[in-house]
Amino acid sequence: MSLAANAVVALIGLLHVYILVLEMFLWDKPAGRRAFGMTQEMATATKTLAANQGLYNGFLAAGLFWGLWLGDAGQSVKVFFLLCVLAAGLYGAATASRKILFIQAVPAAIGLGLLAAA
């Protein structure tokens, strides 16, 4: 079960690296606009805000990878950062888009469940 938990944590970390790239570097490019359903004008006007969001997603990824790097000693680090991802996913689903629930919150809840079972 520990291997499955760590695999899910790693996948969630990679997801947040991907979100970092989308928000920091591709926000006003076709891939970023398509991912977030924006016009060029909206993307241009919000580019700085998106880069800030991307940086925070990078911190979430770094925390998850740090927990993995620590091995067994990183259990509490992984739990903390998964709780942060879960909170961000729930807030995003309530305020921005319901699909964030399935992209962020549900995987984080699965990761937390697997960590608890490991």
A tleap script that builds the chain and sets N, CA, C and O, in Angstrom:
source leaprc.protein.ff14SB
mol = sequence {
  NMET SER LEU ALA ALA ASN ALA VAL VAL ALA
  LEU ILE GLY LEU LEU HIE VAL TYR ILE LEU
  VAL LEU GLU MET PHE LEU TRP ASP LYS PRO
  ALA GLY ARG ARG ALA PHE GLY MET THR GLN
  GLU MET ALA THR ALA THR LYS THR LEU ALA
  ALA ASN GLN GLY LEU TYR ASN GLY PHE LEU
  ALA ALA GLY LEU PHE TRP GLY LEU TRP LEU
  GLY ASP ALA GLY GLN SER VAL LYS VAL PHE
  PHE LEU LEU CYS VAL LEU ALA ALA GLY LEU
  TYR GLY ALA ALA THR ALA SER ARG LYS ILE
  LEU PHE ILE GLN ALA VAL PRO ALA ALA ILE
  GLY LEU GLY LEU LEU ALA ALA CALA
}
set mol.1.N position { 0.826 -1.203 0.000 }
set mol.1.CA position { 0.000 0.000 0.000 }
set mol.1.C position { 0.864 1.259 0.000 }
set mol.1.O position { 0.485 2.285 -0.564 }
set mol.2.N position { 2.020 1.167 0.634 }
set mol.2.CA position { 2.922 2.315 0.690 }
set mol.2.C position { 3.381 2.738 -0.704 }
set mol.2.O position { 3.498 3.929 -0.995 }
set mol.3.N position { 3.638 1.754 -1.557 }
set mol.3.CA position { 4.059 2.057 -2.931 }
set mol.3.C position { 2.941 2.783 -3.680 }
set mol.3.O position { 3.202 3.750 -4.395 }
set mol.4.N position { 1.703 2.324 -3.521 }
set mol.4.CA position { 0.563 2.984 -4.174 }
set mol.4.C position { 0.398 4.405 -3.658 }
set mol.4.O position { 0.153 5.327 -4.436 }
set mol.5.N position { 0.532 4.582 -2.343 }
set mol.5.CA position { 0.400 5.920 -1.753 }
set mol.5.C position { 1.464 6.852 -2.309 }
set mol.5.O position { 1.168 7.983 -2.694 }
set mol.6.N position { 2.699 6.379 -2.349 }
set mol.6.CA position { 3.785 7.218 -2.864 }
set mol.6.C position { 3.629 7.500 -4.352 }
set mol.6.O position { 3.990 8.580 -4.820 }
set mol.7.N position { 3.096 6.539 -5.099 }
set mol.7.CA position { 2.857 6.766 -6.531 }
set mol.7.C position { 1.817 7.865 -6.729 }
set mol.7.O position { 1.979 8.728 -7.592 }
set mol.8.N position { 0.754 7.833 -5.935 }
set mol.8.CA position { -0.285 8.869 -6.038 }
set mol.8.C position { 0.280 10.221 -5.629 }
set mol.8.O position { -0.003 11.226 -6.281 }
set mol.9.N position { 1.072 10.267 -4.563 }
set mol.9.CA position { 1.696 11.521 -4.141 }
set mol.9.C position { 2.588 12.061 -5.267 }
set mol.9.O position { 2.571 13.258 -5.553 }
set mol.10.N position { 3.357 11.188 -5.897 }
set mol.10.CA position { 4.234 11.624 -6.999 }
set mol.10.C position { 3.409 12.144 -8.173 }
set mol.10.O position { 3.761 13.163 -8.766 }
set mol.11.N position { 2.324 11.466 -8.514 }
set mol.11.CA position { 1.473 11.925 -9.618 }
set mol.11.C position { 0.843 13.282 -9.312 }
set mol.11.O position { 0.745 14.135 -10.193 }
set mol.12.N position { 0.420 13.481 -8.072 }
set mol.12.CA position { -0.150 14.775 -7.689 }
set mol.12.C position { 0.932 15.855 -7.748 }
set mol.12.O position { 0.661 16.982 -8.164 }
set mol.13.N position { 2.147 15.518 -7.337 }
set mol.13.CA position { 3.262 16.464 -7.461 }
set mol.13.C position { 3.508 16.836 -8.918 }
set mol.13.O position { 3.692 18.009 -9.242 }
set mol.14.N position { 3.510 15.837 -9.793 }
set mol.14.CA position { 3.709 16.108 -11.221 }
set mol.14.C position { 2.569 16.945 -11.792 }
set mol.14.O position { 2.797 17.828 -12.619 }
set mol.15.N position { 1.341 16.666 -11.349 }
set mol.15.CA position { 0.191 17.471 -11.780 }
set mol.15.C position { 0.410 18.936 -11.428 }
set mol.15.O position { 0.111 19.821 -12.230 }
set mol.16.N position { 0.927 19.193 -10.235 }
set mol.16.CA position { 1.127 20.581 -9.817 }
set mol.16.C position { 2.301 21.239 -10.537 }
set mol.16.O position { 2.316 22.459 -10.702 }
set mol.17.N position { 3.274 20.456 -10.961 }
set mol.17.CA position { 4.328 21.009 -11.826 }
set mol.17.C position { 3.707 21.412 -13.161 }
set mol.17.O position { 4.017 22.475 -13.700 }
set mol.18.N position { 2.832 20.563 -13.690 }
set mol.18.CA position { 2.138 20.864 -14.942 }
set mol.18.C position { 1.297 22.137 -14.807 }
set mol.18.O position { 1.304 22.988 -15.697 }
set mol.19.N position { 0.575 22.261 -13.694 }
set mol.19.CA position { -0.223 23.465 -13.462 }
set mol.19.C position { 0.687 24.685 -13.359 }
set mol.19.O position { 0.350 25.751 -13.876 }
set mol.20.N position { 1.837 24.542 -12.696 }
set mol.20.CA position { 2.816 25.635 -12.624 }
set mol.20.C position { 3.194 26.093 -14.030 }
set mol.20.O position { 3.182 27.290 -14.316 }
set mol.21.N position { 3.526 25.156 -14.902 }
set mol.21.CA position { 3.928 25.502 -16.269 }
set mol.21.C position { 2.789 26.205 -17.003 }
set mol.21.O position { 3.004 27.216 -17.671 }
set mol.22.N position { 1.582 25.668 -16.877 }
set mol.22.CA position { 0.433 26.297 -17.532 }
set mol.22.C position { 0.230 27.730 -17.047 }
set mol.22.O position { 0.027 28.641 -17.850 }
set mol.23.N position { 0.285 27.925 -15.730 }
set mol.23.CA position { -0.031 29.236 -15.180 }
set mol.23.C position { 1.115 30.232 -15.288 }
set mol.23.O position { 0.875 31.427 -15.461 }
set mol.24.N position { 2.346 29.767 -15.191 }
set mol.24.CA position { 3.472 30.705 -15.219 }
set mol.24.C position { 3.980 30.995 -16.629 }
set mol.24.O position { 4.420 32.109 -16.914 }
set mol.25.N position { 3.919 29.995 -17.513 }
set mol.25.CA position { 4.573 30.147 -18.813 }
set mol.25.C position { 3.644 30.041 -20.017 }
set mol.25.O position { 3.959 30.561 -21.088 }
set mol.26.N position { 2.508 29.376 -19.856 }
set mol.26.CA position { 1.626 29.156 -21.013 }
set mol.26.C position { 0.273 29.844 -20.882 }
set mol.26.O position { -0.606 29.642 -21.720 }
set mol.27.N position { 0.096 30.647 -19.853 }
set mol.27.CA position { -1.198 31.259 -19.550 }
set mol.27.C position { -1.819 31.963 -20.750 }
set mol.27.O position { -3.004 31.780 -21.032 }
set mol.28.N position { -1.032 32.765 -21.457 }
set mol.28.CA position { -1.579 33.529 -22.586 }
set mol.28.C position { -1.277 32.887 -23.936 }
set mol.28.O position { -1.481 33.495 -24.986 }
set mol.29.N position { -0.789 31.655 -23.891 }
set mol.29.CA position { -0.539 30.889 -25.121 }
set mol.29.C position { -1.765 30.008 -25.387 }
set mol.29.O position { -2.601 29.835 -24.500 }
set mol.30.N position { -1.879 29.452 -26.596 }
set mol.30.CA position { -3.062 28.636 -26.915 }
set mol.30.C position { -3.324 27.503 -25.909 }
set mol.30.O position { -4.475 27.270 -25.541 }
set mol.31.N position { -2.287 26.804 -25.466 }
set mol.31.CA position { -2.489 25.689 -24.524 }
set mol.31.C position { -3.054 26.177 -23.199 }
set mol.31.O position { -3.955 25.547 -22.645 }
set mol.32.N position { -2.549 27.271 -22.689 }
set mol.32.CA position { -3.044 27.823 -21.434 }
set mol.32.C position { -4.457 28.359 -21.561 }
set mol.32.O position { -5.302 28.116 -20.700 }
set mol.33.N position { -4.711 29.093 -22.640 }
set mol.33.CA position { -6.059 29.641 -22.842 }
set mol.33.C position { -7.079 28.523 -22.995 }
set mol.33.O position { -8.195 28.620 -22.483 }
set mol.34.N position { -6.693 27.455 -23.704 }
set mol.34.CA position { -7.595 26.316 -23.900 }
set mol.34.C position { -7.853 25.608 -22.561 }
set mol.34.O position { -8.991 25.251 -22.258 }
set mol.35.N position { -6.809 25.407 -21.773 }
set mol.35.CA position { -6.946 24.699 -20.488 }
set mol.35.C position { -7.878 25.439 -19.531 }
set mol.35.O position { -8.612 24.818 -18.763 }
set mol.36.N position { -7.843 26.776 -19.585 }
set mol.36.CA position { -8.636 27.564 -18.642 }
set mol.36.C position { -9.815 28.274 -19.307 }
set mol.36.O position { -10.515 29.048 -18.655 }
set mol.37.N position { -10.041 28.020 -20.591 }
set mol.37.CA position { -11.196 28.564 -21.290 }
set mol.37.C position { -11.239 30.080 -21.333 }
set mol.37.O position { -12.259 30.684 -21.001 }
set mol.38.N position { -10.129 30.705 -21.741 }
set mol.38.CA position { -10.042 32.173 -21.734 }
set mol.38.C position { -9.811 32.738 -23.127 }
set mol.38.O position { -9.289 32.077 -24.024 }
set mol.39.N position { -10.221 33.976 -23.263 }
set mol.39.CA position { -9.884 34.732 -24.469 }
set mol.39.C position { -8.467 35.275 -24.313 }
set mol.39.O position { -7.916 35.285 -23.213 }
set mol.40.N position { -7.886 35.725 -25.416 }
set mol.40.CA position { -6.553 36.322 -25.367 }
set mol.40.C position { -6.553 37.569 -24.485 }
set mol.40.O position { -5.606 37.807 -23.734 }
set mol.41.N position { -7.606 38.352 -24.580 }
set mol.41.CA position { -7.683 39.583 -23.788 }
set mol.41.C position { -7.706 39.281 -22.289 }
set mol.41.O position { -7.017 39.933 -21.504 }
set mol.42.N position { -8.497 38.299 -21.909 }
set mol.42.CA position { -8.577 37.926 -20.496 }
set mol.42.C position { -7.234 37.369 -20.010 }
set mol.42.O position { -6.779 37.698 -18.915 }
set mol.43.N position { -6.611 36.532 -20.825 }
set mol.43.CA position { -5.321 35.944 -20.450 }
set mol.43.C position { -4.260 37.026 -20.291 }
set mol.43.O position { -3.469 36.987 -19.348 }
set mol.44.N position { -4.238 37.974 -21.191 }
set mol.44.CA position { -3.256 39.068 -21.113 }
set mol.44.C position { -3.474 39.894 -19.853 }
set mol.44.O position { -2.518 40.277 -19.179 }
set mol.45.N position { -4.735 40.168 -19.539 }
set mol.45.CA position { -5.051 41.009 -18.381 }
set mol.45.C position { -4.746 40.317 -17.052 }
set mol.45.O position { -4.512 40.990 -16.047 }
set mol.46.N position { -4.745 38.995 -17.035 }
set mol.46.CA position { -4.564 38.265 -15.774 }
set mol.46.C position { -3.247 37.494 -15.703 }
set mol.46.O position { -3.052 36.678 -14.802 }
set mol.47.N position { -2.360 37.745 -16.635 }
set mol.47.CA position { -1.114 36.966 -16.722 }
set mol.47.C position { -0.289 37.031 -15.436 }
set mol.47.O position { 0.224 36.002 -14.995 }
set mol.48.N position { -0.148 38.189 -14.835 }
set mol.48.CA position { 0.657 38.326 -13.617 }
set mol.48.C position { 0.010 37.572 -12.456 }
set mol.48.O position { 0.706 36.916 -11.680 }
set mol.49.N position { -1.295 37.658 -12.333 }
set mol.49.CA position { -1.996 36.917 -11.287 }
set mol.49.C position { -1.819 35.414 -11.464 }
set mol.49.O position { -1.614 34.688 -10.492 }
set mol.50.N position { -1.899 34.956 -12.701 }
set mol.50.CA position { -1.749 33.533 -12.974 }
set mol.50.C position { -0.340 33.051 -12.641 }
set mol.50.O position { -0.168 31.950 -12.119 }
set mol.51.N position { 0.655 33.860 -12.935 }
set mol.51.CA position { 2.030 33.476 -12.613 }
set mol.51.C position { 2.193 33.303 -11.106 }
set mol.51.O position { 2.900 32.403 -10.653 }
set mol.52.N position { 1.547 34.156 -10.345 }
set mol.52.CA position { 1.586 34.035 -8.886 }
set mol.52.C position { 0.931 32.723 -8.440 }
set mol.52.O position { 1.469 32.019 -7.585 }
set mol.53.N position { -0.216 32.399 -9.013 }
set mol.53.CA position { -0.883 31.127 -8.719 }
set mol.53.C position { 0.017 29.951 -9.080 }
set mol.53.O position { 0.105 28.976 -8.334 }
set mol.54.N position { 0.674 30.046 -10.209 }
set mol.54.CA position { 1.567 28.982 -10.648 }
set mol.54.C position { 2.693 28.747 -9.665 }
set mol.54.O position { 3.068 27.606 -9.396 }
set mol.55.N position { 3.230 29.830 -9.129 }
set mol.55.CA position { 4.304 29.710 -8.145 }
set mol.55.C position { 3.823 28.937 -6.918 }
set mol.55.O position { 4.545 28.084 -6.401 }
set mol.56.N position { 2.616 29.228 -6.453 }
set mol.56.CA position { 2.059 28.507 -5.304 }
set mol.56.C position { 1.876 27.024 -5.617 }
set mol.56.O position { 2.122 26.173 -4.763 }
set mol.57.N position { 1.448 26.716 -6.828 }
set mol.57.CA position { 1.333 25.308 -7.223 }
set mol.57.C position { 2.697 24.633 -7.229 }
set mol.57.O position { 2.812 23.450 -6.907 }
set mol.58.N position { 3.720 25.379 -7.592 }
set mol.58.CA position { 5.078 24.846 -7.530 }
set mol.58.C position { 5.502 24.526 -6.108 }
set mol.58.O position { 6.191 23.534 -5.871 }
set mol.59.N position { 5.091 25.364 -5.155 }
set mol.59.CA position { 5.407 25.088 -3.754 }
set mol.59.C position { 4.698 23.819 -3.275 }
set mol.59.O position { 5.271 23.043 -2.510 }
set mol.60.N position { 3.461 23.605 -3.719 }
set mol.60.CA position { 2.762 22.371 -3.368 }
set mol.60.C position { 3.514 21.158 -3.916 }
set mol.60.O position { 3.711 20.170 -3.209 }
set mol.61.N position { 3.928 21.240 -5.174 }
set mol.61.CA position { 4.691 20.144 -5.772 }
set mol.61.C position { 5.990 19.917 -5.020 }
set mol.61.O position { 6.342 18.775 -4.725 }
set mol.62.N position { 6.705 20.987 -4.708 }
set mol.62.CA position { 7.977 20.854 -3.985 }
set mol.62.C position { 7.770 20.178 -2.640 }
set mol.62.O position { 8.574 19.335 -2.243 }
set mol.63.N position { 6.713 20.532 -1.938 }
set mol.63.CA position { 6.433 19.917 -0.647 }
set mol.63.C position { 6.138 18.432 -0.772 }
set mol.63.O position { 6.595 17.634 0.045 }
set mol.64.N position { 5.377 18.062 -1.787 }
set mol.64.CA position { 5.073 16.642 -1.993 }
set mol.64.C position { 6.335 15.859 -2.348 }
set mol.64.O position { 6.544 14.755 -1.845 }
set mol.65.N position { 7.172 16.425 -3.210 }
set mol.65.CA position { 8.420 15.747 -3.573 }
set mol.65.C position { 9.383 15.677 -2.389 }
set mol.65.O position { 10.117 14.700 -2.240 }
set mol.66.N position { 9.381 16.703 -1.556 }
set mol.66.CA position { 10.199 16.700 -0.344 }
set mol.66.C position { 9.762 15.549 0.576 }
set mol.66.O position { 10.596 14.816 1.109 }
set mol.67.N position { 8.455 15.407 0.750 }
set mol.67.CA position { 7.940 14.311 1.564 }
set mol.67.C position { 8.353 12.952 1.021 }
set mol.67.O position { 8.701 12.056 1.789 }
set mol.68.N position { 8.317 12.794 -0.290 }
set mol.68.CA position { 8.765 11.541 -0.901 }
set mol.68.C position { 10.256 11.327 -0.678 }
set mol.68.O position { 10.689 10.215 -0.377 }
set mol.69.N position { 11.028 12.374 -0.824 }
set mol.69.CA position { 12.479 12.299 -0.665 }
set mol.69.C position { 12.854 11.885 0.763 }
set mol.69.O position { 13.852 11.195 0.968 }
set mol.70.N position { 12.062 12.302 1.735 }
set mol.70.CA position { 12.337 11.965 3.134 }
set mol.70.C position { 12.035 10.505 3.465 }
set mol.70.O position { 12.399 10.026 4.539 }
set mol.71.N position { 11.381 9.803 2.560 }
set mol.71.CA position { 11.056 8.393 2.806 }
set mol.71.C position { 10.034 8.251 3.916 }
set mol.71.O position { 9.072 9.015 3.988 }
set mol.72.N position { 10.248 7.260 4.787 }
set mol.72.CA position { 9.302 7.015 5.884 }
set mol.72.C position { 9.175 8.217 6.810 }
set mol.72.O position { 8.110 8.444 7.385 }
set mol.73.N position { 10.236 8.980 6.960 }
set mol.73.CA position { 10.207 10.166 7.823 }
set mol.73.C position { 9.362 11.294 7.224 }
set mol.73.O position { 9.053 12.265 7.913 }
set mol.74.N position { 8.990 11.173 5.955 }
set mol.74.CA position { 8.230 12.229 5.290 }
set mol.74.C position { 6.733 12.062 5.327 }
set mol.74.O position { 6.016 12.809 4.660 }
set mol.75.N position { 6.237 11.101 6.087 }
set mol.75.CA position { 4.795 10.851 6.135 }
set mol.75.C position { 4.017 12.110 6.503 }
set mol.75.O position { 3.050 12.458 5.826 }
set mol.76.N position { 4.424 12.792 7.561 }
set mol.76.CA position { 3.676 13.977 7.996 }
set mol.76.C position { 3.806 15.122 6.990 }
set mol.76.O position { 2.883 15.925 6.850 }
set mol.77.N position { 4.923 15.205 6.297 }
set mol.77.CA position { 5.102 16.234 5.260 }
set mol.77.C position { 4.138 15.970 4.111 }
set mol.77.O position { 3.486 16.890 3.616 }
set mol.78.N position { 4.049 14.712 3.688 }
set mol.78.CA position { 3.126 14.359 2.606 }
set mol.78.C position { 1.680 14.642 3.011 }
set mol.78.O position { 0.904 15.181 2.221 }
set mol.79.N position { 1.324 14.278 4.235 }
set mol.79.CA position { -0.039 14.531 4.712 }
set mol.79.C position { -0.325 16.027 4.716 }
set mol.79.O position { -1.381 16.456 4.252 }
set mol.80.N position { 0.607 16.826 5.238 }
set mol.80.CA position { 0.398 18.272 5.285 }
set mol.80.C position { 0.164 18.846 3.888 }
set mol.80.O position { -0.792 19.590 3.673 }
set mol.81.N position { 1.037 18.500 2.941 }
set mol.81.CA position { 0.905 19.086 1.613 }
set mol.81.C position { -0.313 18.537 0.861 }
set mol.81.O position { -0.913 19.257 0.063 }
set mol.82.N position { -0.683 17.286 1.099 }
set mol.82.CA position { -1.925 16.782 0.501 }
set mol.82.C position { -3.131 17.498 1.086 }
set mol.82.O position { -4.095 17.768 0.370 }
set mol.83.N position { -3.093 17.811 2.378 }
set mol.83.CA position { -4.181 18.594 2.971 }
set mol.83.C position { -4.247 19.992 2.352 }
set mol.83.O position { -5.333 20.533 2.143 }
set mol.84.N position { -3.089 20.567 2.063 }
set mol.84.CA position { -3.067 21.875 1.383 }
set mol.84.C position { -3.682 21.771 -0.007 }
set mol.84.O position { -4.468 22.629 -0.407 }
set mol.85.N position { -3.325 20.718 -0.745 }
set mol.85.CA position { -3.898 20.501 -2.077 }
set mol.85.C position { -5.402 20.287 -1.970 }
set mol.85.O position { -6.164 20.830 -2.770 }
set mol.86.N position { -5.835 19.503 -0.993 }
set mol.86.CA position { -7.264 19.255 -0.798 }
set mol.86.C position { -7.998 20.563 -0.507 }
set mol.86.O position { -9.045 20.830 -1.098 }
set mol.87.N position { -7.461 21.372 0.392 }
set mol.87.CA position { -8.095 22.654 0.726 }
set mol.87.C position { -8.162 23.560 -0.500 }
set mol.87.O position { -9.193 24.181 -0.758 }
set mol.88.N position { -7.065 23.636 -1.256 }
set mol.88.CA position { -7.054 24.463 -2.466 }
set mol.88.C position { -8.068 23.948 -3.484 }
set mol.88.O position { -8.751 24.737 -4.138 }
set mol.89.N position { -8.164 22.629 -3.616 }
set mol.89.CA position { -9.118 22.044 -4.555 }
set mol.89.C position { -10.554 22.305 -4.162 }
set mol.89.O position { -11.387 22.606 -5.016 }
set mol.90.N position { -10.856 22.193 -2.872 }
set mol.90.CA position { -12.214 22.469 -2.405 }
set mol.90.C position { -12.570 23.942 -2.588 }
set mol.90.O position { -13.673 24.273 -3.024 }
set mol.91.N position { -11.636 24.815 -2.255 }
set mol.91.CA position { -11.892 26.246 -2.421 }
set mol.91.C position { -12.047 26.594 -3.906 }
set mol.91.O position { -12.956 27.336 -4.277 }
set mol.92.N position { -11.176 26.067 -4.739 }
set mol.92.CA position { -11.264 26.325 -6.174 }
set mol.92.C position { -12.567 25.809 -6.765 }
set mol.92.O position { -13.163 26.457 -7.625 }
set mol.93.N position { -13.011 24.636 -6.302 }
set mol.93.CA position { -14.270 24.080 -6.800 }
set mol.93.C position { -15.458 24.942 -6.371 }
set mol.93.O position { -16.425 25.085 -7.119 }
set mol.94.N position { -15.384 25.510 -5.178 }
set mol.94.CA position { -16.478 26.335 -4.672 }
set mol.94.C position { -16.500 27.723 -5.296 }
set mol.94.O position { -17.563 28.335 -5.402 }
set mol.95.N position { -15.335 28.230 -5.711 }
set mol.95.CA position { -15.272 29.619 -6.165 }
set mol.95.C position { -14.960 29.805 -7.643 }
set mol.95.O position { -15.323 30.831 -8.218 }
set mol.96.N position { -14.302 28.849 -8.266 }
set mol.96.CA position { -13.857 29.061 -9.645 }
set mol.96.C position { -14.494 28.080 -10.628 }
set mol.96.O position { -15.186 28.496 -11.558 }
set mol.97.N position { -14.266 26.791 -10.429 }
set mol.97.CA position { -14.770 25.797 -11.371 }
set mol.97.C position { -14.951 24.459 -10.657 }
set mol.97.O position { -14.059 24.008 -9.938 }
set mol.98.N position { -16.085 23.841 -10.853 }
set mol.98.CA position { -16.365 22.558 -10.208 }
set mol.98.C position { -15.373 21.479 -10.638 }
set mol.98.O position { -15.125 20.540 -9.882 }
set mol.99.N position { -14.803 21.596 -11.837 }
set mol.99.CA position { -13.884 20.552 -12.299 }
set mol.99.C position { -12.607 20.500 -11.455 }
set mol.99.O position { -11.911 19.484 -11.456 }
set mol.100.N position { -12.292 21.581 -10.736 }
set mol.100.CA position { -11.132 21.578 -9.842 }
set mol.100.C position { -11.308 20.534 -8.742 }
set mol.100.O position { -10.331 19.979 -8.240 }
set mol.101.N position { -12.555 20.275 -8.374 }
set mol.101.CA position { -12.830 19.247 -7.371 }
set mol.101.C position { -12.245 17.906 -7.818 }
set mol.101.O position { -11.648 17.184 -7.020 }
set mol.102.N position { -12.420 17.583 -9.090 }
set mol.102.CA position { -11.983 16.291 -9.614 }
set mol.102.C position { -10.508 16.285 -10.012 }
set mol.102.O position { -9.873 15.230 -10.022 }
set mol.103.N position { -9.968 17.444 -10.334 }
set mol.103.CA position { -8.568 17.535 -10.748 }
set mol.103.C position { -7.636 17.606 -9.546 }
set mol.103.O position { -6.548 17.030 -9.577 }
set mol.104.N position { -8.045 18.309 -8.480 }
set mol.104.CA position { -7.180 18.513 -7.328 }
set mol.104.C position { -7.669 17.821 -6.071 }
set mol.104.O position { -6.927 17.054 -5.457 }
set mol.105.N position { -8.909 18.082 -5.682 }
set mol.105.CA position { -9.389 17.627 -4.371 }
set mol.105.C position { -9.533 16.107 -4.294 }
set mol.105.O position { -9.083 15.494 -3.326 }
set mol.106.N position { -10.147 15.501 -5.289 }
set mol.106.CA position { -10.358 14.052 -5.244 }
set mol.106.C position { -9.024 13.294 -5.232 }
set mol.106.O position { -8.855 12.395 -4.408 }
set mol.107.N position { -8.067 13.625 -6.118 }
set mol.107.CA position { -6.779 12.923 -6.023 }
set mol.107.C position { -6.090 13.109 -4.669 }
set mol.107.O position { -5.490 12.170 -4.146 }
set mol.108.N position { -6.173 14.312 -4.100 }
set mol.108.CA position { -5.571 14.535 -2.784 }
set mol.108.C position { -6.242 13.678 -1.729 }
set mol.108.O position { -5.562 13.124 -0.865 }
set mol.109.N position { -7.570 13.556 -1.779 }
set mol.109.CA position { -8.297 12.716 -0.821 }
set mol.109.C position { -7.903 11.252 -0.981 }
set mol.109.O position { -7.750 10.534 0.007 }
set mol.110.N position { -7.741 10.814 -2.220 }
set mol.110.CA position { -7.290 9.444 -2.475 }
set mol.110.C position { -5.887 9.233 -1.902 }
set mol.110.O position { -5.620 8.220 -1.256 }
set mol.111.N position { -5.000 10.191 -2.144 }
set mol.111.CA position { -3.647 10.100 -1.600 }
set mol.111.C position { -3.648 10.032 -0.083 }
set mol.111.O position { -2.910 9.243 0.507 }
set mol.112.N position { -4.476 10.856 0.551 }
set mol.112.CA position { -4.570 10.834 2.015 }
set mol.112.C position { -5.094 9.487 2.506 }
set mol.112.O position { -4.604 8.945 3.497 }
set mol.113.N position { -6.078 8.960 1.817 }
set mol.113.CA position { -6.611 7.632 2.189 }
set mol.113.C position { -5.566 6.538 2.067 }
set mol.113.O position { -5.452 5.672 2.934 }
set mol.114.N position { -4.801 6.587 0.979 }
set mol.114.CA position { -3.751 5.586 0.778 }
set mol.114.C position { -2.639 5.729 1.822 }
set mol.114.O position { -2.106 4.730 2.305 }
set mol.115.N position { -2.299 6.948 2.159 }
set mol.115.CA position { -1.278 7.152 3.180 }
set mol.115.C position { -1.755 6.633 4.535 }
set mol.115.O position { -0.981 6.042 5.289 }
set mol.116.N position { -3.025 6.857 4.837 }
set mol.116.CA position { -3.582 6.379 6.102 }
set mol.116.C position { -3.599 4.853 6.159 }
set mol.116.O position { -3.393 4.256 7.216 }
set mol.117.N position { -3.847 4.235 5.010 }
set mol.117.CA position { -3.914 2.773 4.952 }
set mol.117.C position { -2.534 2.106 4.919 }
set mol.117.O position { -2.404 0.918 5.216 }
set mol.118.N position { -1.521 2.871 4.559 }
set mol.118.CA position { -0.164 2.300 4.406 }
set mol.118.C position { 0.482 1.982 5.731 }
set mol.118.O position { 1.614 1.500 5.767 }
savepdb mol mol.pdb
quit
